[in-house]
Each structure stands twice: as structure tokens, then as C-alpha cells.
Amino acid sequence: MTSHWDHQVDLLVCGAGAGGMTAALSGALRGLQVLLCEKTDKVGGLTSTSGGTLWIPGTHLSEEAGVPDTAKAAARFLEAVVGDRGGQEVRQAFLEAGPRVVQELQSRTAVDLVAAQAHPDYIGNVPGEAYGGRALAPRPFDGRRLGRKDFSRVRPPRREFMALGGMMAARNEVDALLHPFASLTNFRLASRTVLRYARDRLRYPRGTRLVMGNALAAQLLYSLRQEKVPLHFETRLIELIKAGDAVVGAVVEGPEGRRRIHARHGVILATGGIAHHPRLREQLYPEAARRYCLAPESNSGDGVAVALAGGAHLAEGLDSPGLWMPCSILRRRDGETLMWPHIILDRAKPGLIAVNSSGRRFVNESDSYHDFVMGLLRCEEQPADKPAHLICDRAFLEKYLLGMVFHGTRRLAPYLKSGYLIEAATPAALAEKIGVDPVTLAQTLSDYNRDAEHGEDPAFGRGGSAMNRFNGDADNTPNPCVRPIGPGPYYAMAVWPADLASSAGLQGDQEGRILDSKGQPIPGLYACGNDLASMFRGTYPGPGTTLGPAMVMAWRAVQHAAAKAEQADAGQTPRPAAVE
């Protein structure tokens, strides 16, 4: 006698971030009966609060943008970056499928991407690196197309990244909004953006012009609605149901209580990776990187934990278990804590250095956010309970953003009073305030300034890669990333390691099938996104190397499940057995 099923579908997808929504959408396009379950009352997960960039080499979009790219060049690049850490077959499958995935999404759904003409890979001076074409960005999306109810289902971006209480702006619009009177172009863009936002607020709780990750999440949700894919909110994964070695369904819990879902052709996990799971963070992450996490609190490692209980296996041999971001922390008077990711808008600019708790530089400050934190984590003299500090002079604050202190602001008092920004007249006084040795800090500044007078950085090679120079200040010559610091007053800002995504995760193959401890696929179980171990093995090759693979591997998993479904329907292979 077979056990009772509350619901039966071809494909069950758990998690409505970019990976999960792509999986559900791809399944529907192939005629599969799909159920998408989301733990919270909103779609998007970490995608919604991210930059929304997808790293997918060799697409037709790169040709349209005038920066043609090839998968062959990307393979050379990845071979140099990843080295002998494994994962070659999965990366090859990703490179082969990526252009097909983008073509399908562009032609059959509301997903609308454009290749950046200039958005360099993060690792420079290696064979196959690209200056543009591989980083794909979602075009702005009009949230009003979703209707008010579904618009409210899109997770808002981080509060720190919204202006005027709810207005989004793309990276290339920030300067115009901060300096609307600097040029006629700035004024027009700022006026148009703010007027649109003012009209939106008459009917909506925030602006409906969506950009970056919010736009991508909205495009995917709109596409799911067009395909009439069932989406069950506030429904979380409890456990997998197996028949022998095969996964044939799952127990989920939602507003209707617990239900047993029979997934005839597979369960796809897309729940956001390790994120806030306390045991896995302690087991896998270095102590210094456990304090802060950029993922929503709801990303608590459900998929990974449930899969491990069902016989899955964690990947091994990664360069890093997490992908890191240096973040500054502002504690407001009302008790709210804001966390600002230091992506590219300050660290890469000339006139700033970073020092560890001993007062020494430890990294090329203009390198990627992940490599910046890796430099800190590898610093033996850095205690796990101490931050690094970004240090600059007043001239830097006049010209550039520093965390949540915007360009040229005259209102430093609130930041100084809260301790978010630290000010001192001399390097010695600054050293005392941030708790580093004054002699060491003075020597660090002296050594840096001596070489910076000539635009050089022999200690760390700052400005030596295309990515460094792209994110620097082209008007600062001869090196867009280097100039001397001083005279005072001097400023410091504490930055802490935070994980933006986990690279540690479930071991899978090139089809997204999850492997057991013997390296064998668990029939009927797939994963994508951060639930699946990074195919780049803990390295961070370029912008969007989490979202790009998440969507491509979601597509590959569905392709595999759909092929199995066709074989079963043709009588070539048996359907999964029911649980006794």
C-alpha cells in the first residue's frame, strides 16, 4: 500500500531566488508540472539585494555590445584562476550551456539582460581575462507591470542602498543623484529619476523603477506569472522523502500545515546555501568571518542541512568556504544596525589605504572585495575579534564616497558621534583612537606616501590590473588608484569580513545532481545556486560568479530532469517508485 501524497508534481523547486525561479521557469517552458515553494512571503532572496550581475561568458549579448567573448577564452581564464582545485567537468558544462540559457531567457521570457562593455574580470594579468562582455546586467524593470500585489512580493534591496526612503539607483546613476547640478546631463537624469519616484510614492510603498538584483528578481517573477507556475509562499522544506536511494518528494510546511509533495522527476534545492546556519558556519567558516552575513535572515541553510540528512556530501578542497565582502557597521540611535558592503566605490580610489590591527597594510586595496577580505583572513597577526580600518584624508572625503559617508558631505558630526567614522588631527592620534601602534601606523603611511608620490605601490601592486584601474579615478595620474595621503585631518572606518555567499556547499555533478559520500548521484535530487558548491572552488573570478552559475546550473538540472521525464513517458525507464 502506497503512502499518502498531499500533492503530486513533476518537479518541486525549493527557494525563489534567481536559481530557483530560473529552475521553475525552465521546467514550465518544457511542459513540466512545477511547484515552486518559497520559505518567506517574498521572492528574490539574496538576489534582490545584490547587484544582479551574471557572469556568463560567450553569449550573443557580448557581440551585440561590441565586446565579443568566447567560452574558449573563458576556459583559459578559469584554468589559470582555479588551478588544480578540481571541478573542471562542471565548469565546462557551465561554459557550454551558458550562451544557450541566455538565448532562451531573452527570447522566451521577460528576463532582459545586457552585456557590460566595461566590467573587467576580478583576477588580472592572466590568460583569457576579459575587460567586458562577460558581465551581464538586467535592464531596469517597471515594477508596476507586476501589479501592486506581486510588486509587494519582490524583496526590497538593502535599506542602505535606497535613497529618499525607497528609491533605487543603478551604479552609473549615483554620481548624478549626488551632484545633480554638476552638469546638464546629471540634472536631467536626477530630475527624471526623482520625479518618477515621487509619483510612485502616491501609490506604492517604494519606487517601482527597479534596477540591479531587484530588477532581475522582478523579471523572473513576472515570467513565472506569465507561465502560470504555482508559487507557494511561507512554505519551507522540512525533509526529503526517499524510496530506496532515490528522492521521490519532500515534506514542506506552510499555511496549510505539513504536506507530502510527490516530485515525479526531481526535487531542486535553491534555498540560499549555508548563510545563517549556525552549526555549518562554525564548522566551515574561519572564526573571523562568522560574525556578519549579508544574506537575509531567512537563508538559514535549510536545503544543505536537509540534503546532508538525506545522504548528500559537502564539497572538499575549496580555496575558501565563503565569498567575502568587507562591511562597515553603523548603529543608529534608534537601535537599528546598518551594514554597508564596500564594493568598488571607495576602496579602489586613490588616497585611501587599509591597515590591520597592527597598523600595517595587508592587501591591494583596489582588488575585489573577496580578495580584500582573503588578504585580511590570511593575516596571521590579525585577531579574529578585531576589524581592519580604511584610512584616508579630508580631501578623499571631499571627492569620494566612504561607506555611508557620501561625497563632499559637510555633516560629519552624526557619523563621528556614532563612531562609524573616526577623526584625528595626526596619524598618532588616529592610531590611538583605532587601537593600533602609532609608530607602526606612522611608518606605514610614510612608506606608502613615499612611493605614492610617483604613483607607485611596490608593496602590493595597486593599479596593476585592468580591474584596479577601471574602479579607480582616471583623472588621477599616473596611477588611478594611488596618491599620497595627507595632510590631516585623518579619518578611519572599521570594516569587518562578511559572507555575501557560501562557496562551500553540496557536491554536485555537471547536471546539478547531488552526490553522496561515494561520489554517486542521488537519483531525483538536484541543487543550484549557493546550495551547490561553487564550481570555481572558492575563488572569485569576476562580477556575477554566483548568480550566473546559479541560473545556468538550474537550467541544466531541469534539462536533465526533463530528459528523464521524456524517457519515463516513453516507457524507456521506470518512474520513481512510491514510498511504502
C-alpha positions as CSV (number, residue, x, y, z in Angstrom):
1,M,0.0,0.0,0.0
2,T,1.5,3.3,-1.1
3,S,1.8,6.2,1.4
4,H,-0.5,9.2,1.1
5,W,0.6,12.2,-1.1
6,D,-0.9,15.6,-0.5
7,H,0.2,16.9,-3.9
8,Q,1.9,15.5,-6.9
9,V,4.0,17.4,-9.5
10,D,6.8,16.7,-12.0
11,L,9.3,19.0,-10.4
12,L,9.5,20.5,-6.9
13,V,11.7,23.6,-6.5
14,C,12.6,24.9,-3.1
15,G,13.6,28.5,-2.9
16,A,12.7,31.5,-5.1
17,G,15.9,33.3,-5.6
18,A,17.4,33.7,-9.1
19,G,18.4,30.0,-9.3
20,G,15.1,28.6,-8.0
21,M,13.0,30.9,-10.2
22,T,15.0,30.0,-13.2
23,A,14.6,26.3,-12.5
24,A,10.8,26.7,-12.1
25,L,10.6,28.8,-15.3
26,S,12.7,26.4,-17.3
27,G,10.6,23.5,-16.2
28,A,7.4,25.2,-17.2
29,L,8.8,26.1,-20.6
30,R,9.5,22.3,-21.1
31,G,5.9,21.4,-20.2
32,L,6.7,20.1,-16.8
33,Q,4.2,20.5,-13.9
34,V,6.2,22.6,-11.5
35,L,5.6,23.7,-7.9
36,L,7.9,26.5,-6.5
37,C,8.0,26.8,-2.7
38,E,9.4,29.8,-1.0
39,K,10.1,30.0,2.7
40,T,9.3,33.7,3.1
41,D,6.5,35.9,1.8
42,K,8.7,37.4,-0.9
43,V,10.8,36.2,-3.9
44,G,14.4,37.2,-4.6
45,G,16.4,36.2,-1.6
46,L,19.9,37.4,-1.8
47,T,19.4,38.1,-5.5
48,S,17.1,41.0,-4.7
49,T,19.7,42.8,-2.5
50,S,22.6,42.1,-4.9
51,G,24.0,44.0,-7.9
52,G,22.2,41.4,-10.1
53,T,25.2,40.9,-12.4
54,L,25.5,37.5,-14.1
55,W,29.0,36.2,-15.2
56,I,28.2,34.1,-18.3
57,P,30.9,34.1,-21.0
58,G,30.4,33.7,-24.7
59,T,26.9,35.0,-25.1
60,H,25.3,36.7,-28.1
61,L,24.9,39.7,-25.9
62,S,28.6,40.3,-25.8
63,E,28.6,40.5,-29.6
64,E,25.7,42.9,-29.5
65,A,27.6,45.1,-27.0
66,G,30.7,45.2,-29.3
67,V,32.9,43.2,-27.0
68,P,32.6,39.6,-28.4
69,D,33.7,36.9,-26.0
70,T,34.2,33.1,-26.3
71,A,33.8,30.2,-24.0
72,K,37.2,29.1,-25.1
73,A,38.9,32.2,-23.7
74,A,36.9,32.0,-20.5
75,A,38.1,28.3,-20.1
76,R,41.7,29.5,-20.3
77,F,41.0,32.2,-17.8
78,L,39.3,29.8,-15.3
79,E,42.1,27.3,-15.7
80,A,44.6,30.0,-14.6
81,V,42.4,31.2,-11.7
82,V,41.1,27.9,-10.3
83,G,44.2,25.9,-10.9
84,D,44.2,22.3,-9.7
85,R,41.4,22.6,-7.2
86,G,39.1,20.4,-9.3
87,G,35.6,20.9,-10.8
88,Q,36.7,21.0,-14.5
89,E,33.8,19.0,-15.8
90,V,31.2,21.2,-14.1
91,R,32.9,24.4,-15.4
92,Q,33.0,23.0,-18.9
93,A,29.3,22.2,-18.7
94,F,28.6,25.7,-17.4
95,L,30.5,27.3,-20.3
96,E,28.8,25.2,-22.9
97,A,25.3,25.8,-21.6
98,G,25.6,29.5,-20.6
99,P,25.0,31.1,-24.0
100,R,22.0,28.7,-24.6
101,V,20.4,29.7,-21.3
102,V,20.8,33.4,-22.0
103,Q,19.4,33.0,-25.5
104,E,16.3,31.1,-24.2
105,L,15.6,33.5,-21.4
106,Q,16.0,36.5,-23.7
107,S,13.7,35.1,-26.4
108,R,11.0,33.3,-24.4
109,T,10.7,35.2,-21.1
110,A,10.6,38.7,-19.6
111,V,14.3,38.4,-18.5
112,D,16.1,41.2,-20.3
113,L,19.9,41.4,-20.0
114,V,22.7,43.5,-21.5
115,A,26.4,42.8,-21.6
116,A,28.6,45.4,-20.0
117,Q,31.1,46.9,-22.4
118,A,33.4,47.6,-19.5
119,H,33.3,45.4,-16.4
120,P,36.6,43.6,-16.0
121,D,37.2,40.2,-14.6
122,Y,38.4,40.3,-11.0
123,I,41.6,38.4,-11.5
124,G,44.0,40.4,-13.7
125,N,47.1,39.6,-15.8
126,V,46.2,36.0,-16.6
127,P,45.4,34.3,-19.9
128,G,41.9,34.7,-21.2
129,E,40.8,37.6,-18.9
130,A,38.1,39.9,-20.4
131,Y,37.6,43.6,-19.9
132,G,33.9,43.5,-20.9
133,G,31.2,41.2,-22.4
134,R,31.1,38.5,-19.7
135,A,29.2,40.5,-17.0
136,L,25.5,40.7,-17.9
137,A,23.2,43.1,-16.1
138,P,19.4,43.2,-16.0
139,R,17.9,46.2,-17.7
140,P,15.7,48.3,-15.4
141,F,12.2,46.8,-14.8
142,D,9.0,48.7,-14.3
143,G,7.6,47.1,-11.1
144,R,4.1,48.4,-12.0
145,R,3.9,45.6,-14.6
146,L,3.6,43.1,-11.7
147,G,0.5,44.8,-10.2
148,R,0.5,46.0,-6.6
149,K,0.1,42.6,-5.0
150,D,3.0,40.9,-6.8
151,F,5.2,44.1,-6.6
152,S,5.0,43.7,-2.8
153,R,6.2,40.2,-3.3
154,V,9.6,41.3,-4.5
155,R,12.1,41.6,-1.6
156,P,13.3,45.2,-1.4
157,P,17.0,46.0,-1.6
158,R,19.0,46.8,1.5
159,R,17.8,50.0,3.1
160,E,21.4,51.3,2.9
161,F,21.1,51.2,-0.9
162,M,17.8,53.1,-1.3
163,A,17.7,56.9,-1.4
164,L,14.8,59.1,-0.1
165,G,13.4,56.2,1.8
166,G,12.7,53.9,-1.1
167,M,14.3,54.9,-4.4
168,M,16.7,52.7,-6.3
169,A,19.6,53.9,-8.5
170,A,22.0,52.0,-10.7
171,R,25.7,52.3,-10.1
172,N,26.2,54.6,-13.0
173,E,23.5,56.9,-11.7
174,V,24.9,57.5,-8.2
175,D,27.1,60.4,-9.1
176,A,24.3,62.2,-11.0
177,L,22.0,61.9,-8.0
178,L,24.6,63.1,-5.5
179,H,25.7,66.0,-7.8
180,P,22.6,67.0,-9.8
181,F,24.0,70.5,-10.7
182,A,27.4,69.4,-11.9
183,S,26.2,69.1,-15.5
184,L,23.0,69.3,-17.6
185,T,23.2,65.5,-18.1
186,N,23.3,65.0,-14.3
187,F,20.4,67.4,-13.8
188,R,18.2,65.7,-16.3
189,L,18.9,62.2,-15.0
190,A,18.4,63.2,-11.4
191,S,15.2,65.1,-12.1
192,R,13.7,62.3,-14.2
193,T,14.5,59.7,-11.5
194,V,13.3,61.7,-8.5
195,L,10.1,62.8,-10.3
196,R,9.3,59.2,-11.2
197,Y,9.9,58.2,-7.6
198,A,7.6,61.0,-6.3
199,R,4.8,59.7,-8.5
200,D,5.4,56.1,-7.4
201,R,5.1,57.0,-3.7
202,L,1.5,58.2,-4.2
203,R,0.5,54.5,-4.8
204,Y,3.4,52.3,-3.7
205,P,5.5,51.8,-0.6
206,R,8.7,52.3,-2.6
207,G,9.9,53.2,-6.0
208,T,8.8,51.0,-8.8
209,R,11.7,51.6,-11.1
210,L,13.8,48.5,-10.3
211,V,17.4,48.1,-11.1
212,M,20.2,45.6,-10.4
213,G,19.2,42.4,-8.5
214,N,15.7,43.8,-7.8
215,A,15.1,44.1,-11.5
216,L,16.3,40.5,-12.1
217,A,14.0,39.1,-9.4
218,A,11.1,41.1,-10.7
219,Q,11.7,39.9,-14.3
220,L,11.8,36.3,-13.2
221,L,8.6,36.7,-11.1
222,Y,6.8,38.3,-14.0
223,S,7.9,35.5,-16.2
224,L,6.7,32.9,-13.8
225,R,3.3,34.6,-13.6
226,Q,3.1,34.6,-17.4
227,E,3.7,30.8,-17.4
228,K,1.2,30.3,-14.5
229,V,3.7,28.5,-12.3
230,P,2.3,27.8,-8.9
231,L,4.3,29.7,-6.2
232,H,3.6,28.8,-2.6
233,F,4.8,31.4,-0.2
234,E,5.7,30.9,3.5
235,T,6.4,27.3,2.7
236,R,9.6,25.8,3.9
237,L,11.4,22.5,3.3
238,I,11.3,20.1,6.2
239,E,12.8,16.8,4.9
240,L,13.3,14.7,1.7
241,I,11.3,11.6,1.1
242,K,13.2,8.7,-0.4
243,A,12.3,5.4,-1.9
244,G,15.4,3.3,-1.6
245,D,18.3,5.5,-2.7
246,A,16.1,7.9,-4.8
247,V,14.5,11.1,-3.7
248,V,10.8,11.0,-4.7
249,G,9.5,14.0,-2.9
250,A,9.6,16.2,0.2
251,V,7.8,17.3,3.2
252,V,7.1,21.0,3.3
253,E,5.4,23.2,5.9
254,G,3.3,26.2,5.2
255,P,0.0,27.9,5.9
256,E,-1.8,24.7,5.3
257,G,0.4,22.7,7.7
258,R,2.7,20.0,6.7
259,R,2.3,18.4,3.2
260,R,3.9,15.5,1.4
261,I,4.8,16.5,-2.1
262,H,5.4,13.8,-4.7
263,A,8.0,15.1,-7.2
264,R,7.9,12.6,-10.0
265,H,11.0,13.7,-11.8
266,G,13.0,15.6,-9.2
267,V,13.5,18.0,-6.3
268,I,15.7,21.0,-6.9
269,L,17.2,22.8,-3.9
270,A,17.8,26.5,-4.2
271,T,17.5,27.7,-0.6
272,G,20.5,30.1,-0.5
273,G,23.3,28.0,0.8
274,I,24.8,27.8,4.3
275,A,24.2,31.5,5.1
276,H,22.9,31.8,8.7
277,H,23.1,28.0,9.6
278,P,24.9,28.2,13.0
279,R,26.5,24.7,13.0
280,L,27.7,24.9,9.4
281,R,29.1,28.4,9.9
282,E,31.1,27.2,12.9
283,Q,32.2,24.0,11.1
284,L,33.3,25.6,7.8
285,Y,34.0,29.3,8.2
286,P,37.1,30.9,9.9
287,E,36.3,32.5,13.2
288,A,36.9,36.0,11.9
289,A,34.2,35.6,9.2
290,R,31.3,34.2,11.3
291,R,30.1,37.5,12.8
292,Y,28.4,39.1,9.8
293,C,26.3,37.7,6.9
294,L,24.8,39.7,4.0
295,A,22.1,37.1,3.2
296,P,18.6,37.6,4.5
297,E,18.0,36.0,8.0
298,S,15.6,33.6,6.3
299,N,18.5,32.0,4.5
300,S,19.3,29.5,7.3
301,G,20.9,26.6,5.4
302,D,17.7,24.6,5.1
303,G,18.4,22.9,1.8
304,V,22.0,22.0,2.6
305,A,21.1,20.6,6.0
306,V,18.1,18.6,4.7
307,A,20.3,17.2,1.9
308,L,23.1,16.2,4.3
309,A,20.5,14.3,6.4
310,G,19.4,12.6,3.2
311,G,22.8,11.3,2.3
312,A,24.4,14.2,0.4
313,H,28.0,15.2,0.8
314,L,29.8,18.6,1.2
315,A,32.4,19.5,-1.4
316,E,36.0,19.5,-0.3
317,G,39.3,21.1,-1.5
318,L,37.9,24.7,-1.9
319,D,40.2,27.7,-1.7
320,S,37.6,29.4,0.7
321,P,34.3,28.2,2.2
322,G,32.8,31.6,1.6
323,L,32.8,34.6,-0.7
324,W,33.6,37.7,1.3
325,M,32.8,41.4,1.5
326,P,34.4,44.0,3.8
327,C,31.5,45.8,5.5
328,S,31.3,48.8,7.8
329,I,28.7,48.8,10.6
330,L,26.6,51.8,11.6
331,R,24.5,51.6,14.7
332,R,21.7,54.1,14.6
333,R,20.3,55.9,17.7
334,D,17.0,54.0,17.2
335,G,18.8,50.7,17.7
336,E,18.9,49.7,14.0
337,T,22.1,48.3,12.7
338,L,23.0,49.1,9.1
339,M,25.7,47.2,7.2
340,W,27.4,48.8,4.2
341,P,29.3,46.5,1.7
342,H,32.4,48.2,0.5
343,I,32.2,47.0,-3.2
344,I,34.0,49.4,-5.5
345,L,33.1,53.0,-4.7
346,D,35.8,53.8,-2.1
347,R,38.5,51.1,-1.7
348,A,39.7,51.4,-5.3
349,K,40.1,55.2,-5.3
350,P,43.4,57.0,-4.7
351,G,44.2,58.4,-1.3
352,L,43.0,55.5,0.8
353,I,44.8,52.6,2.4
354,A,43.6,49.7,4.6
355,V,45.5,48.6,7.7
356,N,45.1,45.6,10.0
357,S,45.1,45.7,13.8
358,S,48.8,46.2,13.9
359,G,48.7,49.3,11.7
360,R,50.1,47.6,8.6
361,R,48.8,47.3,5.1
362,F,47.8,43.7,4.2
363,V,46.4,43.8,0.7
364,N,46.0,45.6,-2.6
365,E,43.0,47.8,-1.6
366,S,41.8,48.0,-5.2
367,D,41.4,44.3,-5.7
368,S,38.0,42.6,-5.5
369,Y,36.0,42.7,-2.3
370,H,36.6,38.9,-1.9
371,D,40.3,39.2,-2.4
372,F,40.5,42.1,0.0
373,V,39.0,40.0,2.8
374,M,41.1,37.0,1.9
375,G,44.1,39.2,2.5
376,L,42.8,40.0,5.9
377,L,41.9,36.4,6.8
378,R,45.3,35.2,5.8
379,C,47.0,37.8,8.0
380,E,48.4,35.9,10.9
381,E,48.8,38.9,13.2
382,Q,45.1,39.9,12.8
383,P,42.9,38.7,15.8
384,A,39.5,37.3,14.9
385,D,37.7,39.8,17.0
386,K,39.3,42.9,15.5
387,P,38.3,44.8,12.3
388,A,40.6,46.3,9.7
389,H,40.4,50.0,9.1
390,L,40.2,52.1,5.9
391,I,42.2,55.3,6.3
392,C,42.1,58.5,4.3
393,D,42.4,62.3,4.5
394,R,39.8,65.0,4.3
395,A,40.5,65.5,0.6
396,F,39.3,62.0,0.0
397,L,36.0,62.6,1.7
398,E,35.5,65.7,-0.4
399,K,35.8,63.8,-3.6
400,Y,34.7,60.2,-3.0
401,L,32.2,58.2,-1.0
402,L,33.5,56.4,2.1
403,G,30.9,53.8,3.2
404,M,27.7,55.6,4.1
405,V,29.6,59.0,4.2
406,F,28.7,60.5,0.8
407,H,30.9,62.7,-1.4
408,G,31.6,66.1,0.0
409,T,29.2,65.9,2.9
410,R,29.6,68.7,5.5
411,R,27.6,66.8,8.1
412,L,30.2,64.5,9.6
413,A,29.1,65.0,13.1
414,P,26.4,62.2,13.2
415,Y,29.0,59.7,11.8
416,L,31.7,60.8,14.2
417,K,29.3,60.7,17.2
418,S,28.1,57.2,16.4
419,G,31.7,56.0,16.0
420,Y,31.1,55.0,12.4
421,L,33.7,57.5,11.3
422,I,36.8,58.3,13.3
423,E,38.7,61.6,13.0
424,A,42.0,62.8,14.3
425,A,44.4,65.6,13.5
426,T,47.5,63.5,13.3
427,P,48.4,59.8,12.4
428,A,49.5,59.2,16.0
429,A,46.1,60.4,17.4
430,L,44.3,58.4,14.8
431,A,46.3,55.3,15.8
432,E,45.3,55.7,19.4
433,K,41.6,56.0,18.6
434,I,41.6,52.9,16.4
435,G,43.8,50.9,18.8
436,V,46.9,50.3,16.6
437,D,50.6,51.0,17.3
438,P,51.2,54.7,16.5
439,V,54.8,54.1,15.4
440,T,53.8,51.3,13.1
441,L,51.0,53.3,11.5
442,A,53.2,56.3,11.0
443,Q,55.8,54.1,9.2
444,T,53.0,52.5,7.1
445,L,51.8,56.0,6.0
446,S,55.4,57.1,5.4
447,D,56.3,54.1,3.3
448,Y,53.0,54.3,1.3
449,N,53.3,58.1,0.7
450,R,57.0,57.8,-0.4
451,D,56.0,55.5,-3.3
452,A,52.7,57.2,-4.0
453,E,54.4,60.4,-4.8
454,H,55.5,58.7,-8.0
455,G,52.2,56.8,-8.5
456,E,53.7,53.5,-7.4
457,D,52.9,50.8,-5.0
458,P,55.7,48.2,-5.0
459,A,54.3,46.6,-1.8
460,F,51.0,45.4,-3.3
461,G,51.0,46.4,-7.0
462,R,47.9,48.6,-6.7
463,G,46.7,49.8,-10.0
464,G,48.4,46.9,-11.8
465,S,45.3,45.3,-13.2
466,A,42.6,46.4,-15.6
467,M,40.0,45.9,-12.8
468,N,42.0,48.1,-10.4
469,R,42.3,50.9,-12.9
470,F,38.7,50.6,-14.0
471,N,37.5,51.2,-10.5
472,G,40.0,53.9,-9.7
473,D,39.9,57.5,-10.8
474,A,41.0,58.0,-14.4
475,D,41.7,61.7,-13.7
476,N,44.4,60.8,-11.1
477,T,47.6,60.3,-12.9
478,P,49.9,58.5,-13.4
479,N,48.1,55.8,-11.4
480,P,44.3,56.0,-11.0
481,C,44.5,54.0,-7.7
482,V,47.4,55.7,-5.9
483,R,48.1,59.2,-4.5
484,P,49.7,60.3,-1.2
485,I,47.6,60.6,2.0
486,G,47.7,63.9,3.9
487,P,47.8,66.4,5.3
488,G,45.2,65.9,8.0
489,P,42.7,65.7,9.5
490,Y,42.7,62.0,9.0
491,Y,39.8,59.6,9.0
492,A,39.3,55.9,9.7
493,M,36.4,53.5,9.2
494,A,36.3,49.9,10.6
495,V,35.5,47.1,8.2
496,W,34.6,43.5,9.1
497,P,34.5,40.4,7.0
498,A,31.0,39.3,6.0
499,D,30.0,36.5,3.7
500,L,27.9,37.5,0.7
501,A,27.5,33.9,-0.4
502,S,28.8,30.5,0.5
503,S,31.2,28.7,-1.9
504,A,31.1,25.6,0.4
505,G,28.0,23.5,-0.4
506,L,26.7,20.3,-1.6
507,Q,28.9,18.3,-4.0
508,G,27.2,18.0,-7.4
509,D,28.0,17.0,-11.0
510,Q,27.7,18.8,-14.3
511,E,23.9,18.2,-14.4
512,G,23.4,19.7,-10.9
513,R,22.7,16.2,-9.5
514,I,23.7,15.9,-5.8
515,L,26.4,13.3,-5.0
516,D,26.6,11.1,-1.9
517,S,29.8,10.4,0.1
518,K,30.9,7.8,-2.5
519,G,30.6,10.3,-5.3
520,Q,27.4,8.8,-6.8
521,P,24.4,10.8,-7.9
522,I,21.4,10.6,-5.6
523,P,18.5,9.9,-8.0
524,G,15.9,12.7,-8.1
525,L,17.9,15.3,-6.1
526,Y,19.4,18.4,-7.7
527,A,20.7,21.8,-6.5
528,C,21.7,25.1,-7.8
529,G,22.9,28.5,-6.5
530,N,24.6,28.6,-3.2
531,D,23.2,25.2,-2.1
532,L,25.6,23.7,-4.7
533,A,29.3,24.1,-4.0
534,S,31.0,26.7,-6.1
535,M,32.3,25.5,-9.5
536,F,35.1,28.0,-9.1
537,R,36.2,26.1,-6.0
538,G,36.2,29.0,-3.5
539,T,37.9,31.5,-5.9
540,Y,36.1,34.6,-7.2
541,P,36.9,35.1,-10.9
542,G,34.6,38.0,-11.8
543,P,31.4,40.0,-11.3
544,G,28.4,37.8,-11.0
545,T,30.1,34.5,-10.5
546,T,27.4,33.4,-8.1
547,L,24.2,34.4,-10.0
548,G,25.5,33.4,-13.4
549,P,26.2,29.8,-12.4
550,A,23.1,29.6,-10.3
551,M,20.9,30.2,-13.3
552,V,22.8,28.1,-15.7
553,M,23.0,25.1,-13.3
554,A,19.3,25.5,-12.6
555,W,18.7,25.2,-16.3
556,R,21.0,22.2,-16.6
557,A,19.2,20.4,-13.7
558,V,15.9,20.9,-15.4
559,Q,17.2,19.7,-18.7
560,H,18.3,16.5,-17.1
561,A,15.1,16.0,-15.2
562,A,13.0,16.8,-18.3
563,A,15.0,14.2,-20.3
564,K,14.3,11.6,-17.6
565,A,10.6,12.5,-17.8
566,E,10.5,12.0,-21.5
567,Q,12.2,8.6,-21.2
568,A,9.8,7.6,-18.5
569,D,6.8,8.7,-20.5
570,A,8.2,6.8,-23.5
571,G,8.5,3.7,-21.3
572,Q,12.3,3.5,-21.6
573,T,12.9,3.8,-17.9
574,P,10.7,3.2,-14.9
575,R,9.1,6.1,-13.0
576,P,10.4,6.6,-9.4
577,A,8.8,4.2,-7.0
578,A,6.3,5.3,-4.5
579,V,7.2,5.2,-0.8
580,E,5.9,2.1,1.0
